[in-house]
């Protein structure tokens, strides 16, 4: 395949050979040497621009972004290697790292790591180990390099050496990476009992569920659930089903509200429906461990930012690069691929998300859905519909519920009410367990709400809560009640939840925003939202709610400040409600053009049918009448623990 580069390589060889000292000595003057170095840089630059097959593994080459003629776009299509990562073009990323490494003259530890992974993706663990040496000798990169060394040894079949190498660096790996990776390595080495011992050692005796999403316990609990999921699958494979089920029963005891979900997990263990029941091979375990590594690095970044009182912004290029490199090792890993696609999509990198999905060796229903969703956001409706049709055709029996659920949401984005509601009516019949039926009713409720069919939305929300009485189901029901004009019942439900969760910023936000939107209790709403904002000052949705409460009290400048902050925090994404609020504020502050631009942005972000009509009317006719009357902002009194008074709730 690399014969396409023959002429370019030959040219390079001739140029370098022509400038070299034929005797092998170094008789060049300083100026001549400088000219030679400059010429080498020009040659390497020319190679960088070449849009042919890169000098990378076949696995990497399959990720190359192609031009209209079907050729790789070339390295000069990207300002930096990070931009290649953002495009899902690992071929260009690796080629760029290789080129930069050649320019440096000596292999850097980072480059040796990237290039060694590419060698491993090319099924050449011996070359991978050799390429890795500079990183192994680097104090800064030694832990990561040791982790990779262990897996390269496993790829070569030397499992004893691999386990020994892994144990040497395991304690220096971030988070749970060392333990999870070691357990995976022991599993593929046929040492399952030792793998189970590792999982047991990192499963706490007492499992404690978090109180809410902002509870610091949330991160630890997510780790516990991950460990239990992997431990349970291994136990099931070994025929020890009762032990596997007991693990989920412990989770149900720690989190009684989620009993239906854990019962569904136990049902999966019993039936195998929807589970990957086959043992991982070395490449699969390696890629999963690399993904664990990148996730741990992302968690470390998150924790550092939280301790500094900051919120992480921007694309996590380290995590995405490592995850995409892991995909080169195991291209058929749908879960990992969909995770990469989701991260790119969340950063509004829709072309890249679709590209990574399509780069899979075999398309699945989930990947086609990912393509469809990206195509909607790119404005390619016909391509989105074609991908949806393919997804439904590809869906296997145990994928039908999830496939139809996602397809229904995408049809709603396409504003196809007949198709979306047709699926909404069918969804509950596709479900088997109570948790699945609750999810089906919940999804159907959201669809009917999107199209203004509020009675149907309320019916499905009630059914979902009846099957799975959790906090999220109760909040969805409260929203459906409000839309069906059952305001008093909705408010009673929300107040009850808020009394039980006084330190949950999202719960306080739900109560405060409900009061703003559906009652005239703006002072109470302001007090509750002030507390929510103090608990989560960087959350864009809470900032929007708090700003909107200020608007209702006539504080236009304060409202503008908070809601513009909300817009900045959410970037590069947008939310129609934030833009709609800003449009109203700008209008009353006299900036009519900014108001219209905000309303146009709101219309482009899929508001529900009834809200869309109101925003269109404002865009065409503006807002009649004055802004809300300016009132003094209420005093905010917090209790000894910083809680809103229960009387305020």
N, C-alpha and C positions, 0 to 999 in steps of 0.2 A: 504493500500500500504506500510505502514511503518513496516509491520511485518518482512520484511527482515532484519531489524536491531535488532530484538528481542534479539538474543544471544549476540550481542555486548553491548547493553544497559544493559542486565542482568549482564554481566561481570563487567561493569563499576559500577553498583549499588553494587555488592558484594565487589568489591575492596574498594570503598569509605566507605561502611558500615563497612567492616572489620577493617578499620583503625580508625573509629570514636570512641569517648568515649561513651560507652553505657549509662552512667549516664547523658550525655548531658553537662557535665562540660568541662573545658579546663585544664586537669591535665597533658597534654603533655609537655615535656621539649622543650626547644628551638630547640635542634637538632632533636628531634622526629617530631616536627611540620614542620621543614624544610624538613625532609625526606618525610613526608606526602604530603607536597606541591609538592615536586618533583614527587612523585608517581601520584598525580593528573594530573600533566602536561604530564606524560608519557601516562596516560589513554586517555587524550584529544587528544594527538598526534596520538594515535592508531585509535581513532575515526575519526580523520581528514583524515587518509589514507584509510578509509573504502570506497570501491567503490560500495556501494549499494544506496538505495534511501535516499536522504538527508532529514533532518527535515526542509522542506520548503513547501511553498504552491504548489498545483498542477500546477498552472500557471508557477511558477518558475521551477518546476521539468521538465516541457516540454521543457525547454531550455537546459537541461543538455547535455553536449558532451558525447557521448557513445564510449566505446571501441569496438573492433572487435566482442566481445561476446554480445554486446547490453547492457552493464552495464555502469553506470556513471564512468568516468575515475578516480574519487577520487580527493580530495583536494591536495594531494601531486603531482599531475600532473602539478600544477602551483606553480611558485616560490613565487607569491604574489597574493592577491585578484585582483590587476590590470590586471594580466595576464589572469585571468578568464574572466574579462570584455573584454579583447582583443580577447578572443576566443568566445565571445557571450554566455558564460556559466554562466548565472545569478544564476542558482541553486548552483553552486560551489561558486560563489561570496558571496551569502547570507549565505550559510553554513559556509564559511570561516569567515565572519564577526561575525556570531553567536559563532563560536568556539573561536575566539580571544576575544570576549566579555566575554565569560565564564572564560577564562584565567585571564582576568583583575579582575574578582571578582565582579565588579560593572558595571552596564550598562553605556557605554559612550554615550554622546549625538549623535554622528555620527551613532553608531551602532543602537541606538533606532530609528533613522530616517529610516535607511535601513530596519530594521526588522519590523517596523510598516507598511512600504509600502508593504512588503510581506504579512502581515496580511490583509491589505486592498485588495490585489490581491486575497486573499483567501475568500473574501466576509465576512469578520468579522470586521466591523468598530469599534465595541466596544473594541475588543482586540487591534486593531490598535491604538485607543486613549489611552488605558492603556499603551501600549508599548512605545508610544511617550513621556510620561511624563518627562523622564530625559532631553530630548531635549527642551521641553517647559520651563524647569527650568534653562536652560543654556542661559546665556546672548549672547554668540556667535552664538548659533543655534536658538534663539527664533523666529526670523523672518521666517525662513524656516519652523520651527516646527509649527508656527501659521498658515502658508499657508496650511500645510498638515492637521492640526486640522480642519480647515474650510471645507476641502473637505471630511474628514472622517465623519463630522457631516452631510454633504450633502448625503453621501452614506447611512447614517442611516435614512435619510428622514427628518431630522430637519433643514429645509432650512432657517428659520428665524435665528436660532442660528448660522448656517453656515455663512450667510451673515454678521451678527454682528461680528463674529470672524474674518472674512476676512477683514472687514473694519478696525479692530484694528491694523492689521499688513500691510495693503496694501501699505502704503506710504514708508515702509522700504524694500519692495521687489525690486529687480534689474530691471532697464529699464522700459519697459511697462508691466512687468509681473503682477503687482498689478491691473492695469486697465483691461488688457485682461482677466485675471483670474476672476475678479469680474464680468465682462460682461458675461462671460460664465456661472458663477454660477447663476447670475440673470436669464439668459435665461432658464436654466434647472429647475429653481425654478418657472417658469411660469410668471416671472416679466419682460416680453420682452421690455416694454416701458422704464423701468429703464436701461435695458441692452443697448438699443439704445442711451439713454442719455449718458452713459459712452463712447460709441464709438464716438458720436458726440463731446464730450468734448475733446477727444484726436486727432481729425481730424483738422488740421490747417485750418484757414480761407483762407489763401493763400498757395497753394501748389507749391513748387519750385522743379523742377527736377534737378539732378546733371548734370554738364557739361561732365563728363567722369567718368570712373570707380574709379579713384583715388581721386575724389572730396569728401571732408569730408561730403558734403550734401548727399552722396550716402547712408549712413547708415540710416539717418533720413528718406530719401525717401522710402527705403525698408520697414521701419516701417509703414509709411503712407499707402503704398499699401496693407500691411497686414491688417491693421485696416479697410480699405475700403472694402477689399474682404470679411471680416467677417460681416461687417455691411450690405453689399449688399445682402449677402445670407439670413441674418435674415429678411431684408425688403422684399425680394422676398417671403420668407415663410409666411410672414404676409399679402401677397397680395398687397404690395406697390411697384410694379415693376418699375413705373416711377421714384420713389425716388432712387431706387437701380441703375437704368441706369444713372441717373444724376451724381452719384458718379464717375462712370467711364468716363463720359463726362468731368468732372473736371480734371481727370488725363490726358485725351487726350489734353486738353487745355494747361496743364503744359508741356506736352511732345509730341508736334505735330508729330514728326517723328514716334512715336509708335501708331499713330491713327488706323492703321489696326489691331494691337494687341488688342487695347481696344475695337474696333468694334467687334472683335471676342468674347471678354469677355461679351459684351452686348448681342451678339447673344446667348451665353450660358445661360445667365439669362432668355432670352425670351423662349428658347426651353427646358432648363434643361439638354441638351445633355452634358454628361461628368461631371455633377455636383453631389455632394452629397446633394440631396434635402431634405432628412429626417432630422428631428431635432436630435441633439446629446442627448444621454442619459447621466446620471451622470458620469458613468465610462469614456465615450468618452470625455466629457468635461474636466474631471479631468486629463486624460492622455495628452490631448492637452495642458492644462495649465502647466503641468509638463515639457512638451517639450519646451514651451515658456520660462519657468524658466531657463532651461539648456541653451537655446540659448542666453538669456540675460547674463548669466554668461560667456559664450564664447565671447560675444561682449565686456564685461568688460575686459576680458583677452586680447583681441585684441587691445583695446584702450590703456590699460596700456603699452603694448609692443610698440605700435606706439609712444606713448609719450616718451618712453625711447630710441627711435631710434632703436628698435630691431624688428626682425621678428619672429613670433611664429613658433617654430619647435616642431615636435614630436606629439604624439597621445594625444588628449584632452580626458583623461580618465574620468574627471568629467562629461563632457557633454555626453559622450557615456554611462557611468554608469547610469546617470539620465534618459536618453532617453530609455535605455533598461529596467530600472525599470518601466518607464511609460508604456512600452509595456506589462508588466505583468498586469497592470490595464485594458488595452484595447488591447488584443492580436490581434484583427481583424482590427486594424488601419493600413491599407496598406501604407498610406502616411508616417506615423511615422516609420514604419518598413523599408520602402525603404530608408528613410533618414539615419537610423542606418546602413543599408547595405552599402549605399554610403560612409559614413564616414569610415567604416572599409576597404572598397575597396580602397579608396584614400590613405590609409596607407599601402597598399599592403598586407593587412590581408585577403587574398582571401578565405582561408578555413573558417574563421569566417564569412565573408560576406555570403557565400553560406549556412552556418549553420543557421544563423539568418533568412535568407529568407525561408529556409525549415521548420523552427520551427513555422511558421504561422499555425493557426488552419485550414485554408483553402487556398490552393494555387490559385493564380490568374495569369493572363498573365504577369503582371509587375514583380511579384516575380519569375516566371520561367525565365524571361529574365535576372533578376539579377543573378540567379543561372547559367545560360548559360554563362554570361560574366565572372563570377568568374572561371568557369571551363575552359574557354579558357586560362585565365592567369595561371591556374594551369597545363596546358598542357594536359587536359583531353578532347580532341576534340570530341570523340564519346559521352561523357556525355553532352557536350555543345550542340551538334546537337539534342540529345534527348530532352533536356530542351527547345530548340527552337521550336521543333515540338509541344510540349505540350503547349507552350505559344501561338502559333498561334491557336491551337484548343480551348484554353480557352478564347481567346479574344472576348469580346462582341462587338456589332456593333459599339458603339461609342468609342471603344478602338482600332479599326482596324488600323487606321492611325498611332497612336503612337507605336503600337506593331510592325507593319511592318517596321517602320522607325528604331527602335532599332534593330530588327532582321537583317535588312539589314547591319547595322554597324557591328554586330557580325559576320555575314557571311564574311564580308570583313576582319575581324581579323583572321578568319579561312582560309583566302586566297581562298575563294570559289567565283571566279569571276562570273561564270554563274548565281549562285543563287542570289548574291548581285545585279548584274546589272539587272536581271529579275525583282526584286522588285523595283529597282530604276526607271524602266520604268513605273511601275504601280502606283507608289506613288502619283503623282499629281491627278490621277483620283479618289483617295480615299478621297481627301480633299473637303471641302465645302466652307469655308470662304476664303477670300483673304489671311489672315494671315496663315491659314493652307496650302493653295496652295504654298505660298512663302516658308514656312518651308519645304514642300515636295520637291520643286525644289532645295532648298539649300542643303538638305540632299542628293538628287540624284547627284547633282554636285560634292559633296565631294567624293561620291563613284566612279564616273567615273574618277575623278582625281586620286584616290588611284590606279586605275588599268591602268593609262596612257592613258585613252580615253579623251584627252584634248578638242577636238571639242565638244563632248557631254557635258563635264563638263562646258564649256563656255556657251553653249546654256541654260542649266538649271540655271546657275548663272545670266544670263541676264533676264530670265523669273522671277526669284525670286526678282530681283531688280525692275522690272517693276510692280510687284504686291505690293511690300512693300519697298519703297525707303528709307531705313534707313542707318545709318553709317555702321553697320555690314554687310548689304547686299552689299554696295558699296565696302567695303574692300574684301569681298569674290569674288566679280566680278573682282577686280583688280588682285587678285591672279590667278583667272582662265584666265584672259587675258594674264598674264605673262607666264603661263604654255603653252598657245596656241601661244606664241611668238609674242603677240601683246604688246610689251614692251612700246612703246610711249604712247598709249592710257591708259595703266595701270598707268604709271608714272604721267600723267596729272591728273588722277582721285585721286591718292594718294596725290599729291601736293595740290590739291584743298582742300581735307579733312584736311591736316596738317595746312594749312593757317587758317582754321576755328577753329582748336583745338590746338593752339600753346602750351598749358600747359598740354596736355594729354600725359603722358609718353608712353602709348601703341601706340598712333598714331605716335609719333616721332620714336618709335621703328620700326613700320611698314615701315615708309619712309626710315629710315637709313638702315634697313636690305635689303629692296628692292634695294637700290642703291649699296649695297655691292654685292648682288647676281646677279643683272641683268645689271649693268652698270660698267664703270671704274671710277666712281666719288667717289673714296674711301675717299678723304679728306673731301668732303661734308658729306658723310656718317658718318665719325668719329665725326664731329662737332655736327651733329644732335643727334647721339647716346650718346655723352658725356652729352648733355642736358637731354636726357631721363634717363640716369644713375644717374644724380644728383637729379632728381625728384623722382626716385624709386631705390635707391641704393641696395636694397635687393631683387629685382625681378630677378628670375633666367633667364627668357627669355631675358630680357634687358641686363643682364650681359653677356650672351652668344653672343648676337648681337654685343655688344661693343668689346668683346674679338675678335670676328671674323673680325671686321673692323681693329683691331690692327694686326691681322694675315696678312690681305691683304696688310698692309703697312710694313710688314716685321718684326714687333715687336713680335717675337715668345714667348719670356718670358712673356711679358705683356699679350699676348693672352692666354697663359697657365694659368696665375694667375686668369684672369677674368672668363675663362670658367670652370676651376676647382671650382671656387667659385659658379658658376651656378650649377654645379653638386651637390655640398654640399647643396645648398639652396633647391634643388628639392628633395633630398633624403627623404624618401626611394624610391621615384619614379625615373624613368629614362626617358630620351627623346632621341630618336635615333639621332636627329640632333646634340645635345650636344656631344654625344659619338662619332659621325662621325667627328665633328670638332676636338675633343681631339685626335682622332686617327691620323689625319693629322699632328697636332702639335707635338705629340710625335714622329712620324716618322721622321720629319725633325730635331728634337732635338736629334735623334740618339737612342731613346728608342723603338726599334722595337717590343719587346714583349708587352709593354704597349699599343702601337698603335694597335696591332692585338687584344688585349683583348678589347679595346674600340670599335673597329669595330664589334667584335662579339656581344658585348652588344647592339650596334646599330641595328644589324640584328635581335636581339631578341625583339625589341620594335616596330615592325610593320611599317617600312618605306614604302613609296609608291613604286610601282613596278619598276619605272625607277631608283629611288634612291637605291633600294635594289640591282639592278644589278651593279651599280657603286661601292657600298660598298663591294660586293662580290669580284669584280675584285681587289680592293685594298687589301682585306684580302689575296687573292691568290698571287698577284703579287707585292704588295707594290706600292709606288708612284715613277714614273720616274721623273727625273729632280730636280732642286733646289727649295727651298722655294721661296716665293715672295721676290722681291728685297726690302731691308731695306731702308725706306725713313723717313725723319724727321716727327714726329707726328705734325699735324697741331695745331696752336694756337686756343683755343676755346674762342670766344668773346661772352659774354652774355650781353643782354640789361639791362636797369635799373631795370626791373622786373625779371631779371634772365631768360628771354626768349631768344631763338635762334633768331637771326636777321631774319626778313621776307625775306631778300635777300638770306639768307642761305637756305631757303625753296623754 
